[in-house]
Amino acid sequence: MSHSSVSNTISQEVTQDHRELEEYYNKYQAATTEKEQTEWANQFRWELARHSAGEELVVYPALEKHLGAEGKKIAEEDRAEHQTAKELLYQLERTNVTDSNYEALFQKLVEDLRVHMRSEEENDLVKLEAAIPREESQALARSFQRTKAFVPTRAHPGISDKGGLFESAAGLAAAPIDKLRDLFESFPSQQELA
């Protein structure tokens, strides 16, 4: 559903993803059948996994590079929040929408994410944008979008999120298996995503 523009900044790309995640959760909540709930829950989980990996591989290294010690501290805090989200996401992936604890688990994940997203939008990304020229922000946005096309589409809490060569390789190795598993999942139609 992403409607990114070549001229978007990294803040615009990340914020747009945040709004899409909120939209998918709202559609999950509004769904009236188990099939619809499953489709929207799958869409949410799929996008969150890709979004998180994109931030870990593009945004957090940029924070560390351009904001020095403060950026390193921000990135470490954000990675810790992502790890918690991955663990919840991993649990959701192994739970059916009809299970009694599914809604509470999903709601906990979304509540945690809302706090994280607000902090990124109001603090982290503002500081990053102030530290780099617009052209670099746009380049980061393009890199973020490209990265999301190649990363895993499921939670892998056992793979480190530090963004090093091993972690990137492990994530890329998991991506084809995730994409194969996605073929057997139910997602909203393209018309529903539009």
N, C-alpha and C positions, 0 to 999 in steps of 0.2 A: 504494500500500500504506500510505501515511501514515495513521496513526490519531491525528491531532492532536486536542487538546482545546482548547476555548475558553479554559480556564484554564491552559494550558501557558505556561511562561516561554520566553523566547527561547533560553535554554540547553537546555531540554528539547526544543524543536523542532529545533534544530541537531544536538543529540546523537542524537535519534531518526533524523534523516536519515543521520547517520554510520553508525549500526547497520544501517540499510537498505542502504546502499552495501556494507558488509561482507557482509551476507547475500546480495546479488546476486552479488558476486564469488565467494563460497563456492559458490553454486548454479551459476555458470559453471564453476568447477573440478570440480564433481561431475557435470556434464552428461556423458552418455555418447554423444550423437549431435551431429553438426555443427549440426543444426537447434536443439537445446537450447542448445548453446554460443552460437550466434548470438543466440537470443532473450535469454538472460541477459546477454550482452555488450551488446546493444542497450539492455536495461533499465538496466544500470549506467551506460552512457554518457548515456542520456536523463536519468536522475535526477541524475547528477553535474553536467551542464550547467545544469540548473534550480537545483540547490542552490547552485552557485558564483555564479550570477547573483543569487540571492536574498541571499546573504551580501554581495556587492559593493554591492547597492543598498539593503540594510536594515541589516545588522550592522556593516559597516565604517564607514559614516557615523555610526552610533550610538557606536561606539568613539571616533571623532574628536570628536564632540560632548561626550561625557560624561567622557572621560579626558584631554582636552587634548593636550598634546605627546606624552605616553606613548601615548595612543590613536591619534594620527596615526602614530607610529612602528610600532605594532602593525599598524595597517591597511595601511601601506605594505609591511611584511614579508609579510603575508598575501596582499596583491594580487600581489606578486612570485611567491609560491608558487603562486597560482592561475594566473598566466601560464604558468609551467612546466607545470602540469597541463593547461592548455588546449592547449598545443602537443603534448603527448603524446596527449591525447584526440583532437585533430585527426588525428594520424597513425593512431590506432586506427580512426577512422571511415573511413579510406581503405584499410584493410587487412582482408582476409578472415580469419576465425578459423582457416582452414586454412593460412595463410601461415606459413612457418617462423619468422619473427620476431614473430608476433603475441603469443604467450604471454610472451615476454621483455618486450615493450613494455608489455603489460597489467600484468605483475608489477611492473615499475619504477614505473608510475603508482600502483598500489595501495600499494607500499612508501612512496613519497613522500607519498601521501595520509594514510597511517597516522600518520606523524610530524606532519603538518600538523593532522590532526584531534585528536591527543593534545594538542598545544600549544593549540589553541583551547579544548578542553574543560577542561584543567587550568590554563590561564593567562588567555587573552583573555576568555572568557565569565565566568569567576569574577570578574574585575575589573569587567567591565561590570555584572554583577548586583549587585555591592557598591555601585556608583555610582548605581543607579536604583531607584525604588520598584517593588514587584512589579507594580503596575498598568501601569506603563510597559513593563516586561518582557513582560507579557502582550499589550500593544498591539503591541509589536515582533514578537512571535511571530505574531500575526494578520496583520500586514503582510508578514512573511516568507512565510507560506503563500499569501497573495493574490498576491504578486509572482511566486512560482514558477509560477502559472497563466498568466502573460502573457509570460514571458521566453523567449528562444531555447532550443531543446532539443538543440542541437548546439554544439560548440566553435567559437568565432569568435575565434581569437587575434589577429586584426587589429583588433578593436574594443577600444578602451581600456576598462579596468575601473575608471576613476576615479569613475564614477557621476554625471558631469555631465549636463547636458541633452542634448548631442550624443550621448554614449555611450548614454544611456538610449533616445534616439530611434533610434539605429542598431540597438541590440539589439531594440527593439520592431519595427522594420522587418524584421529577419531572422526574427523569431518565426513569422509566418504561412508563410514559405517552409519553415522547419524542420518545422512541423507538417504541411505538405503532404507533405514527404519522408518523415515518420514513417509516413504512411498506407501506404507501400510497403515498410516494414520489418517484420520478424518480431519479435514480443514475446511474453513468457510470457502465458498466459491469465489472466483475473481469478482463477480458482480457484487457479492456481499462485502468484499474488501474495498470496493471502489467508493 
